[in-house]
Amino acid sequence: MRAVDIIIKKRDKQELTREEIEFFVQGFTRGEIPDYQASAWAMAVLLNGMTPRETADLTLVMAYSGDVLDLSDVVDIAVDKHSSGGVGDKTTLVVLPVVAACGLPVGKMSGRGLGFSGGTLDKMESIPGYRCDLTTKEFKRQLGEIGIVLTGQSADLAPADGKLYALRDVTGTVPSIPLIASSIMSKKIAAGAQAIVLDVKTGLGAFMRTLDEARQLASLMVSIGEHAGRKVVALLSDMNQPLGHAVGNALEVREAIETLHGGGPVDFRAHCLHVSAHMLVLGGRANDLETGRRMAEEALGDGSAFEKFRQLVRAQGGDLSCVDDPDRLPRARYVEVVESPRSGYLAQVHARIVGETAVLLGAGRAKKGDPIDHAVGFVVHHKVGDKVDAGDPLFTVHANELSRLEEARQRVLEAHRIVDEPVEPLPLFYS
């Protein structure tokens, strides 16, 4: 069996066998199949797709490319959540402490920034000292002791996905539905989650641009989960505009902390409560969504969710002074408020443009291995449907290079579209 033959077969729209997928994935993981062949294969998958059977096989091969955690000796049930990627999506930073504060253990393996979509680990590393490289032993011990873990993929958990995930970011193959589904679900299976809530984004700032594509991805991941014996629920949420106001790593951490204190943007808070409610029901801590939402609201209101976040940061070596005083988080050298050029109603805040421009400022990666500037990004002050007057603050740019600030200002200004007639607000979730 040769890697080039498998690439050609997928290029020619043929279905790969389980053995061929296993050969290719294992060879790539061991370093026997080089990046350029894996890139060609990923592009063939992007262009020609995979059958549900191929995708399930790919998921399980990647999940079992390393250790698969069994958490049953640590917790009665381990629940995880995953977002398919978005702009300003710092949901994990709030949802995990909320559900853990409600007595539901949650152990999560997250990724770094992928294309225009910010990465949860990059956000958490805005907190000096925060470790994202826990070993399997540390993962299990921490989950048992405090009921919450948020770390990266260790070398022995789904190593195949870790390698492919990094490669997709820089080869234009991020939007492939089979690769997204198998990446997400292989991590979940490898990390030992028995119940999973999937937050599948759709819209201008999502990898799934249309609702039909999002439904296809959601259905595929639920099917994979069932095949692997996991309880899975998929939500469809809007990503035509940034979620919350902050876009950029330290800015998003600050906004998550505000939300954990009971404040935060209205849309972001509501989104977190909805996801938390589903996790609490799936994990058997709430009988219905109404009860789950009430439990989540109480965790935010009584400070227990914020305290759980502090426990998480302390356990993984982060500087708690930055959590207790977010002004100590990384701050940009240049901060500029951009005003609305006219009065009217906000008809669009193009999430993808905002996300891509945040990458331009340094908040994301242009190529594999690029460093992240945790301080830069945007605060977008208004939502679609808002009435704005000329001269109102529209957004704030946080930059560390003047040369990039001017271009960023212009691009994000163009991402805002203001019209004369009233506009309906966008939904948070779709049915």
NUSEDO-949386 format. One record per residue (C-alpha): residue in one letter; x, y, z; chain. Coordinates in nm, 2 decimals. Layout:
residues N
- A; X; Y; Z; A
...
//
This chain:
residues 431
- M; 0.00; 0.00; 0.00; A
- R; 0.13; 0.35; -0.10; A
- A; 0.03; 0.69; 0.02; A
- V; 0.02; 0.83; -0.33; A
- D; -0.23; 0.56; -0.44; A
- I; -0.46; 0.66; -0.15; A
- I; -0.43; 1.03; -0.25; A
- I; -0.51; 0.94; -0.62; A
- K; -0.81; 0.73; -0.51; A
- K; -0.96; 1.01; -0.31; A
- R; -0.87; 1.26; -0.59; A
- D; -1.08; 1.05; -0.82; A
- K; -1.38; 1.05; -0.59; A
- Q; -1.35; 0.69; -0.49; A
- E; -1.43; 0.55; -0.14; A
- L; -1.14; 0.45; 0.08; A
- T; -1.14; 0.13; 0.28; A
- R; -1.09; 0.12; 0.66; A
- E; -0.75; -0.03; 0.60; A
- E; -0.64; 0.25; 0.36; A
- I; -0.75; 0.52; 0.60; A
- E; -0.57; 0.34; 0.89; A
- F; -0.25; 0.30; 0.68; A
- F; -0.25; 0.67; 0.58; A
- V; -0.33; 0.81; 0.92; A
- Q; -0.09; 0.59; 1.11; A
- G; 0.19; 0.66; 0.85; A
- F; 0.14; 1.04; 0.88; A
- T; 0.13; 1.02; 1.26; A
- R; 0.46; 0.82; 1.27; A
- G; 0.62; 1.07; 1.03; A
- E; 0.65; 0.81; 0.75; A
- I; 0.41; 1.01; 0.53; A
- P; 0.53; 1.37; 0.49; A
- D; 0.33; 1.69; 0.53; A
- Y; 0.30; 1.75; 0.16; A
- Q; 0.13; 1.42; 0.10; A
- A; -0.10; 1.47; 0.39; A
- S; -0.18; 1.82; 0.26; A
- A; -0.27; 1.67; -0.09; A
- W; -0.49; 1.41; 0.07; A
- A; -0.67; 1.67; 0.29; A
- M; -0.73; 1.89; -0.02; A
- A; -0.88; 1.58; -0.20; A
- V; -1.11; 1.52; 0.09; A
- L; -1.21; 1.89; 0.10; A
- L; -1.30; 1.88; -0.27; A
- N; -1.46; 1.54; -0.30; A
- G; -1.59; 1.47; 0.05; A
- M; -1.61; 1.14; 0.24; A
- T; -1.90; 0.90; 0.30; A
- P; -2.04; 0.87; 0.65; A
- R; -1.87; 0.53; 0.68; A
- E; -1.53; 0.68; 0.58; A
- T; -1.57; 0.97; 0.82; A
- A; -1.66; 0.73; 1.11; A
- D; -1.36; 0.52; 1.03; A
- L; -1.13; 0.83; 1.01; A
- T; -1.26; 0.95; 1.34; A
- L; -1.20; 0.62; 1.52; A
- V; -0.86; 0.57; 1.37; A
- M; -0.75; 0.91; 1.48; A
- A; -0.91; 0.86; 1.83; A
- Y; -0.73; 0.54; 1.87; A
- S; -0.40; 0.66; 1.73; A
- G; -0.29; 0.71; 2.09; A
- D; -0.44; 0.65; 2.44; A
- V; -0.81; 0.67; 2.50; A
- L; -0.90; 0.78; 2.84; A
- D; -1.13; 0.59; 3.07; A
- L; -1.26; 0.84; 3.32; A
- S; -1.51; 0.60; 3.49; A
- D; -1.27; 0.55; 3.78; A
- V; -1.26; 0.93; 3.85; A
- V; -1.61; 1.06; 3.79; A
- D; -1.96; 0.91; 3.74; A
- I; -2.00; 1.09; 3.41; A
- A; -1.77; 1.31; 3.21; A
- V; -1.94; 1.57; 2.99; A
- D; -1.77; 1.78; 2.72; A
- K; -1.87; 2.06; 2.49; A
- H; -1.73; 2.17; 2.16; A
- S; -1.78; 2.47; 1.93; A
- S; -1.72; 2.42; 1.56; A
- G; -1.54; 2.76; 1.56; A
- G; -1.64; 3.12; 1.54; A
- V; -1.54; 3.48; 1.61; A
- G; -1.55; 3.61; 1.96; A
- D; -1.66; 3.26; 2.08; A
- K; -1.52; 3.24; 2.44; A
- T; -1.81; 3.02; 2.55; A
- T; -1.59; 2.75; 2.70; A
- L; -1.44; 2.99; 2.95; A
- V; -1.78; 3.05; 3.10; A
- V; -1.97; 2.72; 3.04; A
- L; -1.71; 2.49; 3.19; A
- P; -1.70; 2.67; 3.52; A
- V; -2.08; 2.71; 3.53; A
- V; -2.15; 2.34; 3.48; A
- A; -1.87; 2.23; 3.71; A
- A; -2.01; 2.46; 3.98; A
- C; -2.34; 2.28; 3.94; A
- G; -2.17; 1.95; 4.02; A
- L; -2.11; 1.82; 3.67; A
- P; -1.75; 1.72; 3.60; A
- V; -1.62; 1.85; 3.28; A
- G; -1.29; 1.76; 3.12; A
- K; -1.21; 1.93; 2.79; A
- M; -0.93; 1.91; 2.54; A
- S; -0.92; 2.23; 2.33; A
- G; -0.74; 2.35; 2.02; A
- R; -0.55; 2.66; 1.92; A
- G; -0.66; 2.92; 1.67; A
- L; -0.77; 2.78; 1.33; A
- G; -0.79; 3.02; 1.04; A
- F; -1.00; 3.33; 1.14; A
- S; -1.15; 3.14; 1.44; A
- G; -0.99; 3.20; 1.77; A
- G; -0.85; 2.91; 1.98; A
- T; -0.95; 2.85; 2.34; A
- L; -0.60; 2.76; 2.44; A
- D; -0.47; 3.08; 2.29; A
- K; -0.72; 3.27; 2.50; A
- M; -0.63; 3.09; 2.83; A
- E; -0.26; 3.15; 2.76; A
- S; -0.33; 3.52; 2.79; A
- I; -0.32; 3.44; 3.16; A
- P; 0.06; 3.42; 3.25; A
- G; 0.17; 3.07; 3.36; A
- Y; -0.15; 2.89; 3.25; A
- R; -0.05; 2.53; 3.14; A
- C; -0.21; 2.37; 2.84; A
- D; 0.01; 2.06; 2.83; A
- L; -0.13; 1.84; 3.11; A
- T; -0.03; 1.48; 3.10; A
- T; -0.30; 1.21; 3.11; A
- K; -0.22; 1.14; 3.47; A
- E; -0.26; 1.52; 3.56; A
- F; -0.58; 1.54; 3.35; A
- K; -0.75; 1.26; 3.55; A
- R; -0.62; 1.37; 3.89; A
- Q; -0.74; 1.73; 3.84; A
- L; -1.08; 1.61; 3.70; A
- G; -1.13; 1.40; 4.01; A
- E; -1.01; 1.67; 4.25; A
- I; -1.19; 1.98; 4.13; A
- G; -1.42; 1.86; 3.85; A
- I; -1.29; 2.08; 3.57; A
- V; -1.00; 2.05; 3.32; A
- L; -0.92; 2.27; 3.02; A
- T; -0.61; 2.17; 2.84; A
- G; -0.46; 2.09; 2.50; A
- Q; -0.41; 1.75; 2.34; A
- S; -0.13; 1.57; 2.51; A
- A; 0.11; 1.37; 2.28; A
- D; -0.05; 1.05; 2.38; A
- L; -0.42; 1.15; 2.31; A
- A; -0.53; 1.16; 1.95; A
- P; -0.19; 1.24; 1.81; A
- A; -0.31; 1.19; 1.46; A
- D; -0.56; 1.47; 1.49; A
- G; -0.31; 1.70; 1.66; A
- K; -0.08; 1.67; 1.35; A
- L; -0.36; 1.70; 1.10; A
- Y; -0.53; 1.99; 1.29; A
- A; -0.22; 2.20; 1.26; A
- L; -0.17; 2.12; 0.90; A
- R; -0.53; 2.20; 0.80; A
- D; -0.48; 2.56; 0.94; A
- V; -0.22; 2.64; 0.68; A
- T; -0.33; 2.44; 0.37; A
- G; -0.67; 2.59; 0.31; A
- T; -0.85; 2.27; 0.42; A
- V; -1.02; 2.39; 0.74; A
- P; -1.38; 2.40; 0.59; A
- S; -1.40; 2.03; 0.50; A
- I; -1.71; 1.88; 0.68; A
- P; -1.56; 1.53; 0.72; A
- L; -1.23; 1.67; 0.85; A
- I; -1.41; 1.90; 1.09; A
- A; -1.64; 1.62; 1.22; A
- S; -1.36; 1.37; 1.26; A
- S; -1.13; 1.62; 1.43; A
- I; -1.39; 1.72; 1.68; A
- M; -1.52; 1.38; 1.76; A
- S; -1.18; 1.20; 1.77; A
- K; -1.07; 1.44; 2.05; A
- K; -1.40; 1.39; 2.24; A
- I; -1.37; 1.01; 2.21; A
- A; -1.00; 1.01; 2.31; A
- A; -1.06; 1.24; 2.60; A
- G; -1.31; 1.00; 2.75; A
- A; -1.62; 1.21; 2.74; A
- Q; -1.94; 1.01; 2.78; A
- A; -2.17; 1.29; 2.69; A
- I; -2.11; 1.57; 2.45; A
- V; -2.28; 1.90; 2.36; A
- L; -2.19; 2.03; 2.02; A
- D; -2.23; 2.40; 1.94; A
- V; -2.23; 2.40; 1.56; A
- K; -2.19; 2.76; 1.42; A
- T; -2.34; 2.88; 1.09; A
- G; -2.31; 3.21; 0.91; A
- L; -2.06; 3.45; 0.77; A
- G; -1.81; 3.39; 1.05; A
- A; -1.84; 3.01; 1.06; A
- F; -1.68; 2.74; 0.87; A
- M; -2.03; 2.63; 0.78; A
- R; -2.17; 2.93; 0.59; A
- T; -2.52; 2.79; 0.54; A
- L; -2.77; 2.64; 0.78; A
- D; -2.79; 2.33; 0.55; A
- E; -2.41; 2.28; 0.59; A
- A; -2.43; 2.32; 0.96; A
- R; -2.71; 2.07; 0.98; A
- Q; -2.50; 1.83; 0.78; A
- L; -2.21; 1.87; 1.01; A
- A; -2.42; 1.84; 1.32; A
- S; -2.60; 1.52; 1.19; A
- L; -2.26; 1.37; 1.10; A
- M; -2.11; 1.43; 1.44; A
- V; -2.42; 1.30; 1.62; A
- S; -2.40; 0.98; 1.41; A
- I; -2.03; 0.94; 1.49; A
- G; -2.10; 0.98; 1.86; A
- E; -2.38; 0.72; 1.85; A
- H; -2.15; 0.48; 1.66; A
- A; -1.90; 0.52; 1.94; A
- G; -2.15; 0.48; 2.22; A
- R; -2.16; 0.84; 2.33; A
- K; -2.46; 1.06; 2.42; A
- V; -2.45; 1.36; 2.18; A
- V; -2.67; 1.67; 2.14; A
- A; -2.60; 1.92; 1.86; A
- L; -2.71; 2.29; 1.87; A
- L; -2.71; 2.52; 1.57; A
- S; -2.61; 2.88; 1.66; A
- D; -2.56; 3.20; 1.47; A
- M; -2.22; 3.33; 1.37; A
- N; -2.30; 3.61; 1.12; A
- Q; -2.17; 3.86; 1.38; A
- P; -1.92; 3.82; 1.66; A
- L; -2.05; 3.65; 1.97; A
- G; -2.04; 3.90; 2.26; A
- H; -1.83; 4.22; 2.20; A
- A; -1.47; 4.11; 2.24; A
- V; -1.26; 3.95; 1.96; A
- G; -0.90; 3.88; 2.06; A
- N; -0.74; 3.66; 2.32; A
- A; -0.70; 3.87; 2.64; A
- L; -1.00; 4.08; 2.55; A
- E; -1.21; 3.77; 2.54; A
- V; -1.08; 3.65; 2.87; A
- R; -1.17; 3.98; 3.02; A
- E; -1.52; 3.95; 2.88; A
- A; -1.56; 3.60; 3.01; A
- I; -1.46; 3.71; 3.36; A
- E; -1.72; 3.99; 3.34; A
- T; -1.98; 3.73; 3.25; A
- L; -1.87; 3.50; 3.53; A
- H; -1.93; 3.80; 3.77; A
- G; -2.29; 3.81; 3.64; A
- G; -2.24; 4.08; 3.38; A
- G; -2.11; 4.05; 3.02; A
- P; -2.29; 4.11; 2.69; A
- V; -2.65; 4.00; 2.68; A
- D; -2.61; 3.77; 2.38; A
- F; -2.30; 3.60; 2.51; A
- R; -2.45; 3.54; 2.85; A
- A; -2.77; 3.40; 2.70; A
- H; -2.57; 3.17; 2.47; A
- C; -2.37; 3.04; 2.77; A
- L; -2.68; 2.97; 2.98; A
- H; -2.84; 2.78; 2.69; A
- V; -2.53; 2.56; 2.63; A
- S; -2.49; 2.50; 3.00; A
- A; -2.85; 2.39; 3.04; A
- H; -2.81; 2.13; 2.77; A
- M; -2.49; 2.00; 2.93; A
- L; -2.66; 1.97; 3.27; A
- V; -2.95; 1.78; 3.12; A
- L; -2.73; 1.55; 2.92; A
- G; -2.51; 1.49; 3.23; A
- G; -2.81; 1.40; 3.44; A
- R; -2.79; 1.70; 3.68; A
- A; -3.11; 1.86; 3.56; A
- N; -3.43; 1.70; 3.45; A
- D; -3.51; 1.96; 3.18; A
- L; -3.37; 2.27; 3.01; A
- E; -3.56; 2.51; 3.23; A
- T; -3.41; 2.36; 3.55; A
- G; -3.07; 2.35; 3.39; A
- R; -3.08; 2.72; 3.29; A
- R; -3.20; 2.81; 3.64; A
- M; -2.91; 2.62; 3.79; A
- A; -2.66; 2.79; 3.55; A
- E; -2.80; 3.13; 3.64; A
- E; -2.76; 3.06; 4.01; A
- A; -2.40; 2.96; 3.96; A
- L; -2.33; 3.29; 3.79; A
- G; -2.53; 3.49; 4.05; A
- D; -2.38; 3.34; 4.36; A
- G; -2.02; 3.36; 4.25; A
- S; -1.96; 2.98; 4.25; A
- A; -1.89; 2.97; 3.87; A
- F; -1.63; 3.24; 3.90; A
- E; -1.47; 3.06; 4.20; A
- K; -1.46; 2.74; 3.98; A
- F; -1.28; 2.94; 3.71; A
- R; -1.03; 3.05; 3.97; A
- Q; -0.98; 2.69; 4.08; A
- L; -0.91; 2.59; 3.72; A
- V; -0.66; 2.86; 3.66; A
- R; -0.48; 2.79; 4.00; A
- A; -0.47; 2.41; 3.92; A
- Q; -0.31; 2.47; 3.59; A
- G; -0.05; 2.72; 3.71; A
- G; -0.21; 3.05; 3.59; A
- D; -0.15; 3.38; 3.76; A
- L; -0.47; 3.44; 3.97; A
- S; -0.39; 3.81; 4.00; A
- C; -0.49; 3.85; 3.64; A
- V; -0.82; 3.68; 3.70; A
- D; -0.89; 3.89; 4.01; A
- D; -0.78; 4.21; 3.83; A
- P; -0.82; 4.17; 3.46; A
- D; -0.64; 4.50; 3.40; A
- R; -0.33; 4.29; 3.46; A
- L; -0.39; 4.09; 3.14; A
- P; -0.19; 4.18; 2.84; A
- R; -0.28; 4.52; 2.70; A
- A; -0.22; 4.67; 2.36; A
- R; 0.00; 4.97; 2.31; A
- Y; -0.25; 5.15; 2.09; A
- V; -0.62; 5.17; 2.16; A
- E; -0.84; 5.36; 1.92; A
- V; -1.22; 5.41; 1.93; A
- V; -1.38; 5.43; 1.59; A
- E; -1.70; 5.63; 1.56; A
- S; -2.00; 5.56; 1.34; A
- P; -1.98; 5.76; 1.02; A
- R; -2.36; 5.80; 1.00; A
- S; -2.69; 5.74; 1.18; A
- G; -2.92; 5.45; 1.11; A
- Y; -2.96; 5.08; 1.19; A
- L; -2.69; 4.82; 1.20; A
- A; -2.76; 4.57; 0.93; A
- Q; -2.44; 4.37; 0.94; A
- V; -2.12; 4.32; 1.14; A
- H; -1.94; 4.08; 0.91; A
- A; -1.80; 3.82; 1.15; A
- R; -1.55; 3.67; 0.91; A
- I; -1.39; 4.01; 0.82; A
- V; -1.36; 4.09; 1.19; A
- G; -1.20; 3.76; 1.26; A
- E; -0.96; 3.78; 0.97; A
- T; -0.86; 4.13; 1.06; A
- A; -0.79; 4.02; 1.42; A
- V; -0.54; 3.77; 1.26; A
- L; -0.39; 4.06; 1.07; A
- L; -0.33; 4.24; 1.40; A
- G; -0.16; 3.93; 1.54; A
- A; -0.44; 3.77; 1.74; A
- G; -0.42; 3.45; 1.52; A
- R; -0.18; 3.27; 1.30; A
- A; -0.10; 3.34; 0.93; A
- K; 0.10; 3.02; 0.92; A
- K; 0.18; 2.71; 1.13; A
- G; 0.39; 2.80; 1.44; A
- D; 0.33; 3.17; 1.42; A
- P; 0.34; 3.34; 1.77; A
- I; 0.02; 3.49; 1.90; A
- D; -0.01; 3.85; 2.03; A
- H; -0.25; 3.80; 2.32; A
- A; -0.32; 4.18; 2.36; A
- V; -0.46; 4.27; 2.02; A
- G; -0.81; 4.26; 1.88; A
- F; -1.14; 4.45; 1.88; A
- V; -1.43; 4.54; 2.10; A
- V; -1.74; 4.56; 1.87; A
- H; -1.99; 4.78; 2.06; A
- H; -2.31; 4.71; 1.87; A
- K; -2.53; 4.42; 1.74; A
- V; -2.73; 4.38; 1.42; A
- G; -3.06; 4.56; 1.48; A
- D; -2.91; 4.83; 1.70; A
- K; -2.99; 5.20; 1.63; A
- V; -2.67; 5.40; 1.60; A
- D; -2.61; 5.77; 1.57; A
- A; -2.33; 5.94; 1.38; A
- G; -2.04; 5.98; 1.62; A
- D; -2.14; 5.69; 1.85; A
- P; -1.85; 5.45; 1.93; A
- L; -1.88; 5.17; 1.68; A
- F; -1.58; 4.96; 1.77; A
- T; -1.24; 4.99; 1.95; A
- V; -0.92; 4.87; 1.79; A
- H; -0.64; 4.73; 2.02; A
- A; -0.31; 4.71; 1.83; A
- N; 0.06; 4.69; 1.90; A
- E; 0.17; 4.82; 1.56; A
- L; 0.06; 5.15; 1.41; A
- S; 0.12; 5.02; 1.06; A
- R; -0.15; 4.75; 1.11; A
- L; -0.39; 4.96; 1.30; A
- E; -0.49; 5.18; 1.01; A
- E; -0.57; 4.89; 0.78; A
- A; -0.75; 4.71; 1.06; A
- R; -0.96; 5.02; 1.13; A
- Q; -1.07; 5.05; 0.77; A
- R; -1.15; 4.68; 0.72; A
- V; -1.36; 4.65; 1.03; A
- L; -1.54; 4.98; 0.95; A
- E; -1.63; 4.82; 0.61; A
- A; -1.75; 4.51; 0.80; A
- H; -2.02; 4.73; 0.95; A
- R; -2.32; 4.81; 0.73; A
- I; -2.57; 5.08; 0.84; A
- V; -2.90; 5.13; 0.67; A
- D; -3.19; 5.37; 0.71; A
- E; -3.47; 5.12; 0.79; A
- P; -3.50; 4.92; 1.11; A
- V; -3.34; 4.57; 1.10; A
- E; -3.45; 4.26; 1.29; A
- P; -3.19; 4.13; 1.54; A
- L; -3.02; 3.80; 1.45; A
- P; -3.13; 3.48; 1.64; A
- L; -2.89; 3.32; 1.88; A
- F; -2.99; 2.96; 1.79; A
- Y; -3.17; 2.79; 1.50; A
- S; -3.41; 2.50; 1.53; A
//
